[in-house]
């Protein structure tokens, strides 16, 4: 009788998954597990901090908002220059940048926990949202995560060059697809270009987070979760415990990439008393928060393909912009989109060259945005809530655009 041979990798994966299941069972009283069991939203404030001699600065500020009922994750980037109210102890003016709140509280208390809690409270006041959990990670922690999962492949759109000879910090990347290790990834997300400033840096941070979410669903990376935790535990400060991380890891195991929506806090840049601030738009920020809080209504079906307009479920209103040097491209594309039940209410030239086609969700309907992206052949989907445009989707046609396929 022939013996049944099971590949060693499958045995290891089965062991890890069973171990995770057992850990989740024994972590029944963990806070995150209780949130998941009760179907309660999990909000986590993530702070990425530098390591200076006298203080720390929150360079990266993000809200992760996970809806366990639909397994949907929202990521909201908050510019570090965001103007927030503060106590008179921190400023006689009554306001500071959100990154300064962390730095000043840490400098005064020398306690990371106090700095995290103060930042969390400031963000809660801006968003009018309860955030039960926080996680602060330093640069070395980011490097360790990337190196443990074997690096990431990033497509660099524009040349990146920066030299700080005093600080011995140098960034030099050419255009193209690059395999980056931990230290190189850190340079990639810290780079600040002159044109987009902090907005460009936030876009790269969001792109990296999307890549990480994609890699964390791979079986070979799931096997490394215990190793990742061991490597970063000395470089993070959080009110999440080991069991909470295991509960989150179990959710990641069955997470679908399409159930990810990335946004930035809407607002505008303003120069006040010799300093640049990001002033949140109260009305639009409220709409962004409402979109996030309504993610329990999303019923994304990942196995569903899109071939014809009937499968969109409704007529979609879009605007189409030509970001190439191809004549009449936006006009020709909007005509073809009508075959799919997509109504283009505006079209024309974008005014700025774009290498890649971008689909922008304007109302928070990420499912519709992904379907339209498949029709126009775009792999870049992002959410920027703007109801004043009176469209569901904005389509920016980049140089990679290959055409709209014929509906079946």
Secondary structure, 3 states (H helix, E strand, C coil): CCCCCCCHHHHHHHHHHHHHHHHHHHCCCCHHHHHHHHCCCEEEEEEEECCCCCCCCEEEEEEEEEECCCCEEEEEECCCCEEEECCCCCCCCCEEEHHHHHHHHHHHHCCHHHHHHHHHHHHHHHHCCCCCEEEEEEHHHHHHHHHHCCCEEEEECCCEEEEECCCCEEEEECCEEEEECHHHHHHHHHCCCCCCCHHHHHHHHHHHHHHHHHHHCCHHHHCCHHHHHHHHHHHEEECCCHHHHHHHHHHHHCCCHHHEEEEECCEEEEEECCEEEEEECHHHHHHHHHHHHCHHHCCCCCCCCCCCHHHHCCCEEEEEEECCCCCCHHHHHHHHHHHHCEEEEEEEECCCCCCCCEEEECCCCHHHHHHHHHHHCCCEEEECCCHHHCCCEEEEECCCCCCCCCCC
